[in-house]
């Protein structure tokens, strides 16, 4: 048995994926276990999306706090 791990730029294009397939096929007699991680740039893209979502949530929390403070100052209810 052999473990083969591929990810990142080794999976960045159809040609690269075909190269990986050739490598795996060439190791069939050794009974490969293949591990595949994210394609190129996928991890970076996910990280960027997480940061953007957290920023949006923070802005929303600040806006909610400001609305509440304004309502309390004015003696009224909170509008949403």
Protein Blocks (a to p, Z undefined) as FASTA:
>chain_A
ZZdddehjllmbfklmmmmmmmmmmmmmnopaddddddehklmmmmmmmmmmmmmmmmmm
mmmmmmmmmmmmnopacdZZ
